[in-house]
Amino acid sequence: MVRGTLLAILAVSISARAWAANPDCDRFKVNDSAKYLESSFNHSMSVALGCERNQASREREIDTIGYVLDLPGGEQSQIISAYYVVRCLDTDRMEDAKDPYLFCGYDARRLNEKKLDAEIAERKLSAESAATARALFKKAKDRDAWMVGELTKSEDKHYDYKKLYVDLPEQTAVAWEKFYADHKDVYDLGTAIERQLSATDLSHRGYQAIEVKGCDEMHKSFKDYLAKQSGKPAPEIAQFVQSDPLAFEMLSSIVACDGLRGFKIDAVGAYNLLEKGRMWRGPRTAAYWASLVEAKDTEAKVQFSPPVHKGYAEVDQHKLMHLAKEIANTNLNLSYGGPATAKVAAMKKLADGWVEVTFKLEKWMEPDFECVDIKPLHFNHWGQNGQPVWDWKCNVKGYHEETKQENPHAFSELASAGLKPGMVVKMLTASQSKEPTSQAFPLEVSLPAKTKKDKPKLISFSGIPLK
């Protein structure tokens, strides 16, 4: 305890001396830690310039830096990238660095001395900061040379380490940058929404509706994008959403939008869909997924454990989407027992963007799907049991009869756009203390099959009409 207290005192003393000696330190002081993106960037710059010490573990620190730098269209820095590489490769064993290197390798390969000098000049850094930044830059280049050398020397007979950890990540990063340019409007809108979430007042999150600019545009973009999946069965559409980077960008933004604007049940429904799939962000995350997919596909052939490990891009590690989920769950009580299914009887418009839907007692034929892995096996995402889920093809295997009458629920106007009397809706339901007290989100809406020979027609998926 005494030793820990002494270390803490020394760390504060060192930070105080650095602040006094370096006039740049005040510029990167963290004033509001609740504003995650801004505070994390400033804190990383402050640590990189020697103004303060980071008390977090190596794993947590590189996770935070990588997350902030990987924001599509976000601010980049040669100084923070150099520090990121140094911390990422702060180990004597290549085995301990290879998975993090799938992310920070992007920065290592883009360290550029001319760009560093330009950043120092543009930020008008002091002589002390400039000297620290250049020393950090040199150390990052040295550590990267060591890492590439270690990967090149690897003699694994099943997996080509240089391909998995250098060549493929770089090819994927370049491809992602083109993908970003082709869809810049969507990514920039998503980043703008994420910045609004990051900047919201902590005391208001989840307790009062907050208007967010760009939400209607993002809903429309996702509607147009998902419409291309029309004609496919629901399990295949779900798998597409759970593995597609642009779908993730749109739907993760919608989670933030709906949660902040007060349509919490919609936010929870969208989050639950994404939760089962991949977490996407920028070129670093894309590089990781490309190498993991390559490794898992190879494992399916050679039956030998791959060197690339899971757990580095889980949806719950998307920090601001995790916050959006917490906002959505504030004062909202989800119903137990999983989704409910019922046939729509009537609809009535309510105030504040809600629609009341009532249901009738009627029988219908519910389809049973059979999904088969496509050969050769191709990794899609991790299942809830931690096992890989491969690309699959789904068909209606048969039907079973359903009979039920559901209590009335309020749906948001956006999510209920595809609903009409006579349609069958599979929904997530919840309750809250204020009006509307009983809410629902349509996971799937379909025209029911009348006989076993008929096929149901999927009308909307995750609140999005498939037209």
BELGI-V950726 format. One record per backbone hydrogen bond with DSSP energy under -1.0 kcal/mol. NH is the residue of the N-H (numbers start at 1). CO is the residue of the C=O. If there is no record, write none. Layout:
nh=NH co=CO
nh=NH co=CO
This chain:
nh=5 co=1
nh=6 co=2
nh=7 co=3
nh=8 co=4
nh=9 co=5
nh=10 co=6
nh=11 co=7
nh=12 co=8
nh=13 co=9
nh=14 co=10
nh=15 co=11
nh=16 co=12
nh=17 co=13
nh=18 co=14
nh=19 co=15
nh=20 co=16
nh=21 co=17
nh=22 co=18
nh=25 co=22
nh=27 co=24
nh=29 co=26
nh=35 co=32
nh=36 co=34
nh=39 co=35
nh=40 co=36
nh=41 co=37
nh=42 co=38
nh=43 co=39
nh=44 co=40
nh=45 co=41
nh=46 co=42
nh=47 co=43
nh=48 co=44
nh=49 co=45
nh=50 co=47
nh=51 co=46
nh=61 co=57
nh=62 co=58
nh=63 co=59
nh=64 co=60
nh=65 co=61
nh=66 co=62
nh=67 co=63
nh=68 co=64
nh=69 co=65
nh=70 co=66
nh=71 co=68
nh=74 co=71
nh=81 co=77
nh=82 co=78
nh=83 co=79
nh=84 co=80
nh=85 co=81
nh=86 co=82
nh=87 co=83
nh=88 co=84
nh=89 co=85
nh=90 co=87
nh=91 co=89
nh=97 co=94
nh=98 co=94
nh=101 co=97
nh=102 co=99
nh=103 co=100
nh=104 co=100
nh=105 co=101
nh=106 co=103
nh=108 co=104
nh=109 co=105
nh=110 co=107
nh=111 co=108
nh=116 co=112
nh=117 co=113
nh=118 co=114
nh=119 co=115
nh=120 co=116
nh=121 co=117
nh=122 co=118
nh=123 co=119
nh=125 co=120
nh=130 co=126
nh=131 co=127
nh=132 co=128
nh=133 co=129
nh=134 co=130
nh=135 co=131
nh=136 co=132
nh=137 co=133
nh=138 co=134
nh=139 co=135
nh=140 co=136
nh=141 co=137
nh=142 co=138
nh=143 co=139
nh=144 co=140
nh=145 co=141
nh=146 co=142
nh=147 co=143
nh=148 co=144
nh=149 co=145
nh=150 co=146
nh=151 co=147
nh=152 co=148
nh=153 co=149
nh=164 co=160
nh=165 co=161
nh=166 co=162
nh=167 co=162
nh=168 co=163
nh=170 co=166
nh=171 co=167
nh=172 co=168
nh=173 co=169
nh=174 co=170
nh=175 co=171
nh=176 co=172
nh=177 co=173
nh=178 co=174
nh=179 co=175
nh=180 co=176
nh=181 co=177
nh=182 co=178
nh=183 co=179
nh=187 co=183
nh=188 co=184
nh=189 co=185
nh=190 co=186
nh=191 co=187
nh=192 co=188
nh=193 co=189
nh=194 co=190
nh=195 co=191
nh=196 co=192
nh=197 co=193
nh=198 co=194
nh=199 co=195
nh=204 co=201
nh=205 co=201
nh=207 co=204
nh=208 co=204
nh=210 co=260
nh=215 co=212
nh=218 co=214
nh=219 co=215
nh=220 co=216
nh=221 co=217
nh=222 co=218
nh=223 co=219
nh=224 co=220
nh=225 co=221
nh=226 co=222
nh=227 co=223
nh=228 co=225
nh=229 co=226
nh=230 co=227
nh=232 co=229
nh=237 co=233
nh=238 co=234
nh=239 co=235
nh=240 co=236
nh=241 co=237
nh=242 co=238
nh=243 co=240
nh=244 co=240
nh=248 co=244
nh=249 co=245
nh=250 co=246
nh=251 co=247
nh=252 co=248
nh=253 co=249
nh=254 co=250
nh=255 co=251
nh=256 co=252
nh=257 co=253
nh=258 co=254
nh=259 co=255
nh=260 co=256
nh=261 co=257
nh=263 co=258
nh=264 co=262
nh=267 co=263
nh=268 co=264
nh=269 co=265
nh=270 co=266
nh=271 co=267
nh=272 co=268
nh=273 co=269
nh=274 co=270
nh=275 co=271
nh=277 co=274
nh=278 co=242
nh=279 co=313
nh=286 co=282
nh=287 co=283
nh=288 co=284
nh=289 co=285
nh=290 co=286
nh=291 co=287
nh=292 co=288
nh=293 co=289
nh=294 co=290
nh=295 co=291
nh=296 co=292
nh=297 co=293
nh=298 co=294
nh=299 co=295
nh=300 co=296
nh=301 co=298
nh=302 co=298
nh=303 co=299
nh=317 co=314
nh=318 co=315
nh=319 co=317
nh=322 co=318
nh=323 co=319
nh=324 co=320
nh=325 co=321
nh=326 co=322
nh=327 co=323
nh=328 co=324
nh=329 co=325
nh=332 co=329
nh=333 co=431
nh=335 co=429
nh=340 co=427
nh=342 co=425
nh=344 co=423
nh=345 co=358
nh=346 co=358
nh=348 co=356
nh=350 co=354
nh=355 co=411
nh=356 co=348
nh=357 co=409
nh=358 co=346
nh=360 co=343
nh=364 co=402
nh=365 co=449
nh=366 co=400
nh=368 co=398
nh=370 co=395
nh=372 co=393
nh=374 co=391
nh=380 co=389
nh=381 co=389
nh=383 co=387
nh=386 co=383
nh=389 co=381
nh=391 co=378
nh=393 co=372
nh=395 co=370
nh=397 co=368
nh=398 co=368
nh=400 co=366
nh=402 co=364
nh=409 co=357
nh=410 co=438
nh=411 co=355
nh=413 co=353
nh=416 co=412
nh=417 co=414
nh=419 co=416
nh=422 co=344
nh=423 co=420
nh=424 co=446
nh=425 co=342
nh=426 co=444
nh=427 co=340
nh=428 co=441
nh=430 co=439
nh=431 co=333
nh=432 co=437
nh=439 co=430
nh=440 co=410
nh=441 co=428
nh=443 co=426
nh=444 co=426
nh=445 co=460
nh=446 co=424
nh=447 co=457
nh=457 co=447
nh=459 co=445
nh=460 co=445
nh=461 co=464
nh=462 co=443
nh=463 co=442
nh=464 co=461
nh=466 co=459
nh=467 co=465
